[in-house]
Amino acid sequence: MTIWEYLQSPHPWFDTTNYQPWQIVLFTLGAVLWIVAYVIILRAAVRRKQLIIPVAAVICNFGAEVGAAIFFVPDMGKALVVAYWMWMLLDMVIIYNLFRYGREQFNAAYLRNNFGWLMMMSFIFSITLSSSFMVRYDLPMGVIDNYIVNVVMSVAFIGLLLSEGPHEYSMLLGWTKFLGTGVISVMFQTKYSDNLFLSTLYVTVAFFDILYLILLQRMMKVGSSR
């Protein structure tokens, strides 16, 4: 259901016909933790003049946010529709900072010199891929597409950590991302317990998020001992 179709009829703030109340609570908790993560990213952009989220993560995540907010509206109630729009709008602010500071993540002259149009094309493809996948193949809430994106994000965060090293926001960002995704994973596992592909995605994301935190802890320990 698109957002235009959704707005043509009334909906409850929390739809307990599709989800148990405790499932809605878990998802909402995960959503709040992710909003905290976005605020951390934006705070770092203001204070450090730096993009602390991988460029690839921003590209993939925005495609998923647009798909879920506009073309494949969540079926958990109006509160979660609002949450998805909040994510998308926060992503737009992150994208603004991506165009300001994102090229610093690359050393190749071609990427740095052609950063603007490469990013525009990447966002167009990301939105098209995520939206078409959700509409044609996905489960309600766009869960499959979002977890595929999360795998990319989790691996990309490790790559950025290894290339640029830790900063004062790394630990808090790592934990909010890990816990936010983890809580939502538990919720969807109870909803789609027979979906092996989704279960594999949960474990994959958790593995790389935990690996990020382990590597971060070791790097910070080495740094403090110098």
LOVO-655015 format. One record per residue (C-alpha): x, y, z; residue in three letters; residue number from 1. Coordinates in steps of 0.2 Angstrom, whole numbers. Each point is the difference from the previous one (the first is absolute). Layout:
(dovo (X Y Z) 'ALA' NUM),
...
END
This chain:
(dovo (0 0 0) 'MET' 1),
(dovo (7 17 -5) 'THR' 2),
(dovo (-1 15 12) 'ILE' 3),
(dovo (-14 8 -11) 'TRP' 4),
(dovo (-11 -16 1) 'GLU' 5),
(dovo (4 -1 19) 'TYR' 6),
(dovo (-6 18 3) 'LEU' 7),
(dovo (-17 -3 -9) 'GLN' 8),
(dovo (-7 -10 15) 'SER' 9),
(dovo (2 1 19) 'PRO' 10),
(dovo (12 -11 10) 'HIS' 11),
(dovo (4 -2 18) 'PRO' 12),
(dovo (16 7 8) 'TRP' 13),
(dovo (5 -18 4) 'PHE' 14),
(dovo (-7 -14 -10) 'ASP' 15),
(dovo (-2 -15 12) 'THR' 16),
(dovo (-9 -10 -14) 'THR' 17),
(dovo (16 -4 -8) 'ASN' 18),
(dovo (12 0 15) 'TYR' 19),
(dovo (-1 -3 18) 'GLN' 20),
(dovo (2 15 12) 'PRO' 21),
(dovo (17 -6 6) 'TRP' 22),
(dovo (6 -2 -18) 'GLN' 23),
(dovo (-5 18 -3) 'ILE' 24),
(dovo (9 5 16) 'VAL' 25),
(dovo (16 -9 -6) 'LEU' 26),
(dovo (0 7 -17) 'PHE' 27),
(dovo (-3 18 7) 'THR' 28),
(dovo (14 -2 12) 'LEU' 29),
(dovo (12 -5 -14) 'GLY' 30),
(dovo (-7 15 -11) 'ALA' 31),
(dovo (4 12 14) 'VAL' 32),
(dovo (18 -7 2) 'LEU' 33),
(dovo (3 2 -19) 'TRP' 34),
(dovo (-6 18 2) 'ILE' 35),
(dovo (12 3 13) 'VAL' 36),
(dovo (14 -7 -11) 'ALA' 37),
(dovo (-6 12 -14) 'TYR' 38),
(dovo (2 15 13) 'VAL' 39),
(dovo (17 -6 4) 'ILE' 40),
(dovo (5 0 -18) 'ILE' 41),
(dovo (-7 17 -2) 'LEU' 42),
(dovo (8 7 15) 'ARG' 43),
(dovo (17 -7 -6) 'ALA' 44),
(dovo (-2 9 -16) 'ALA' 45),
(dovo (-3 17 8) 'VAL' 46),
(dovo (14 -2 13) 'ARG' 47),
(dovo (13 -9 -10) 'ARG' 48),
(dovo (-4 5 -17) 'LYS' 49),
(dovo (0 -18 -5) 'GLN' 50),
(dovo (-11 -14 -6) 'LEU' 51),
(dovo (2 -14 12) 'ILE' 52),
(dovo (-12 -12 -9) 'ILE' 53),
(dovo (6 -9 -15) 'PRO' 54),
(dovo (-5 8 -17) 'VAL' 55),
(dovo (-6 -18 -6) 'ALA' 56),
(dovo (-11 -1 16) 'ALA' 57),
(dovo (-8 17 -3) 'VAL' 58),
(dovo (-4 -5 -19) 'ILE' 59),
(dovo (-7 -17 4) 'CYS' 60),
(dovo (-10 6 15) 'ASN' 61),
(dovo (-8 15 -8) 'PHE' 62),
(dovo (-7 -11 -14) 'GLY' 63),
(dovo (-8 -11 13) 'ALA' 64),
(dovo (-7 14 10) 'GLU' 65),
(dovo (-8 8 -15) 'VAL' 66),
(dovo (-7 -17 -6) 'GLY' 67),
(dovo (-8 -3 18) 'ALA' 68),
(dovo (-6 18 2) 'ALA' 69),
(dovo (-8 2 -17) 'ILE' 70),
(dovo (-2 -15 -10) 'PHE' 71),
(dovo (-2 -14 13) 'PHE' 72),
(dovo (-8 8 15) 'VAL' 73),
(dovo (2 -11 17) 'PRO' 74),
(dovo (-15 -9 6) 'ASP' 75),
(dovo (3 3 19) 'MET' 76),
(dovo (-10 16 1) 'GLY' 77),
(dovo (2 19 -2) 'LYS' 78),
(dovo (13 2 13) 'ALA' 79),
(dovo (12 -11 -10) 'LEU' 80),
(dovo (-5 9 -16) 'VAL' 81),
(dovo (6 16 9) 'VAL' 82),
(dovo (16 -9 6) 'ALA' 83),
(dovo (4 -5 -18) 'TYR' 84),
(dovo (-2 18 -6) 'TRP' 85),
(dovo (11 6 15) 'MET' 86),
(dovo (13 -12 -6) 'TRP' 87),
(dovo (-1 6 -18) 'MET' 88),
(dovo (1 18 5) 'LEU' 89),
(dovo (14 -2 12) 'LEU' 90),
(dovo (9 -10 -15) 'ASP' 91),
(dovo (-3 16 -11) 'MET' 92),
(dovo (10 10 13) 'VAL' 93),
(dovo (14 -14 0) 'ILE' 94),
(dovo (0 1 -19) 'ILE' 95),
(dovo (3 19 1) 'TYR' 96),
(dovo (15 -4 10) 'ASN' 97),
(dovo (5 -14 -11) 'LEU' 98),
(dovo (2 12 -14) 'PHE' 99),
(dovo (10 12 11) 'ARG' 100),
(dovo (12 -13 8) 'TYR' 101),
(dovo (-3 -17 -8) 'GLY' 102),
(dovo (14 2 -13) 'ARG' 103),
(dovo (13 -1 14) 'GLU' 104),
(dovo (-3 -18 2) 'GLN' 105),
(dovo (8 -4 -17) 'PHE' 106),
(dovo (18 2 -6) 'ASN' 107),
(dovo (-3 -4 -18) 'ALA' 108),
(dovo (1 17 -10) 'ALA' 109),
(dovo (-14 -6 -12) 'TYR' 110),
(dovo (-12 -3 14) 'LEU' 111),
(dovo (4 17 9) 'ARG' 112),
(dovo (-1 10 -16) 'ASN' 113),
(dovo (-16 -8 -6) 'ASN' 114),
(dovo (-8 -2 17) 'PHE' 115),
(dovo (-16 10 -3) 'GLY' 116),
(dovo (-7 -8 -15) 'TRP' 117),
(dovo (6 -17 5) 'LEU' 118),
(dovo (-10 2 16) 'MET' 119),
(dovo (-16 6 -9) 'MET' 120),
(dovo (0 -15 -11) 'MET' 121),
(dovo (3 -11 15) 'SER' 122),
(dovo (-15 7 9) 'PHE' 123),
(dovo (-11 -2 -16) 'ILE' 124),
(dovo (5 -18 -1) 'PHE' 125),
(dovo (-2 -4 18) 'SER' 126),
(dovo (-17 7 1) 'ILE' 127),
(dovo (-5 -9 -16) 'THR' 128),
(dovo (7 -17 6) 'LEU' 129),
(dovo (-7 1 18) 'SER' 130),
(dovo (-17 6 -5) 'SER' 131),
(dovo (-3 -12 -14) 'SER' 132),
(dovo (7 -15 11) 'PHE' 133),
(dovo (-12 5 14) 'MET' 134),
(dovo (-15 2 -11) 'VAL' 135),
(dovo (3 -17 -10) 'ARG' 136),
(dovo (8 -11 13) 'TYR' 137),
(dovo (1 6 17) 'ASP' 138),
(dovo (-10 -4 16) 'LEU' 139),
(dovo (-10 14 10) 'PRO' 140),
(dovo (11 13 7) 'MET' 141),
(dovo (13 -2 -14) 'GLY' 142),
(dovo (10 -12 12) 'VAL' 143),
(dovo (10 -10 -13) 'ILE' 144),
(dovo (6 15 -9) 'ASP' 145),
(dovo (4 9 16) 'ASN' 146),
(dovo (10 -14 7) 'TYR' 147),
(dovo (10 -2 -17) 'ILE' 148),
(dovo (4 18 2) 'VAL' 149),
(dovo (5 -3 18) 'ASN' 150),
(dovo (13 -13 -5) 'VAL' 151),
(dovo (8 13 -12) 'VAL' 152),
(dovo (0 13 13) 'MET' 153),
(dovo (7 -11 14) 'SER' 154),
(dovo (15 -6 -12) 'VAL' 155),
(dovo (2 18 -6) 'ALA' 156),
(dovo (2 7 18) 'PHE' 157),
(dovo (14 -13 3) 'ILE' 158),
(dovo (9 6 -15) 'GLY' 159),
(dovo (-2 18 5) 'LEU' 160),
(dovo (6 -4 17) 'LEU' 161),
(dovo (16 -9 -6) 'LEU' 162),
(dovo (4 14 -13) 'SER' 163),
(dovo (-3 16 11) 'GLU' 164),
(dovo (1 -7 18) 'GLY' 165),
(dovo (-11 3 14) 'PRO' 166),
(dovo (-7 17 6) 'HIS' 167),
(dovo (-10 6 16) 'GLU' 168),
(dovo (-16 -5 -8) 'TYR' 169),
(dovo (5 -18 -6) 'SER' 170),
(dovo (-5 -9 16) 'MET' 171),
(dovo (-17 8 3) 'LEU' 172),
(dovo (-4 -1 -19) 'LEU' 173),
(dovo (5 -18 0) 'GLY' 174),
(dovo (-11 -5 15) 'TRP' 175),
(dovo (-15 9 -6) 'THR' 176),
(dovo (1 -8 -17) 'LYS' 177),
(dovo (3 -17 7) 'PHE' 178),
(dovo (-14 1 13) 'LEU' 179),
(dovo (-13 9 -11) 'GLY' 180),
(dovo (2 -14 -14) 'THR' 181),
(dovo (1 -14 13) 'GLY' 182),
(dovo (-16 5 8) 'VAL' 183),
(dovo (-9 1 -16) 'ILE' 184),
(dovo (8 -17 -5) 'SER' 185),
(dovo (-7 -8 15) 'VAL' 186),
(dovo (-17 7 -4) 'MET' 187),
(dovo (0 -6 -18) 'PHE' 188),
(dovo (6 -17 5) 'GLN' 189),
(dovo (-15 -2 10) 'THR' 190),
(dovo (-11 6 -15) 'LYS' 191),
(dovo (9 -10 -14) 'TYR' 192),
(dovo (8 -15 10) 'SER' 193),
(dovo (-2 -11 -15) 'ASP' 194),
(dovo (10 11 -12) 'ASN' 195),
(dovo (17 -7 -1) 'LEU' 196),
(dovo (7 14 -11) 'PHE' 197),
(dovo (-5 13 12) 'LEU' 198),
(dovo (7 -9 15) 'SER' 199),
(dovo (16 -1 -10) 'THR' 200),
(dovo (0 18 -3) 'LEU' 201),
(dovo (-3 4 19) 'TYR' 202),
(dovo (15 -11 5) 'VAL' 203),
(dovo (11 8 -14) 'THR' 204),
(dovo (-4 18 5) 'VAL' 205),
(dovo (3 -5 19) 'ALA' 206),
(dovo (17 -8 -4) 'PHE' 207),
(dovo (7 15 -9) 'PHE' 208),
(dovo (-7 12 13) 'ASP' 209),
(dovo (8 -9 14) 'ILE' 210),
(dovo (16 -2 -10) 'LEU' 211),
(dovo (0 19 -2) 'TYR' 212),
(dovo (-2 3 19) 'LEU' 213),
(dovo (14 -13 3) 'ILE' 214),
(dovo (12 8 -13) 'LEU' 215),
(dovo (-5 17 7) 'LEU' 216),
(dovo (4 -5 18) 'GLN' 217),
(dovo (17 -7 -5) 'ARG' 218),
(dovo (5 16 -10) 'MET' 219),
(dovo (-5 11 14) 'MET' 220),
(dovo (10 -10 13) 'LYS' 221),
(dovo (15 0 -11) 'VAL' 222),
(dovo (-2 19 -3) 'GLY' 223),
(dovo (-2 3 19) 'SER' 224),
(dovo (16 -10 4) 'SER' 225),
(dovo (11 11 -11) 'ARG' 226),
END
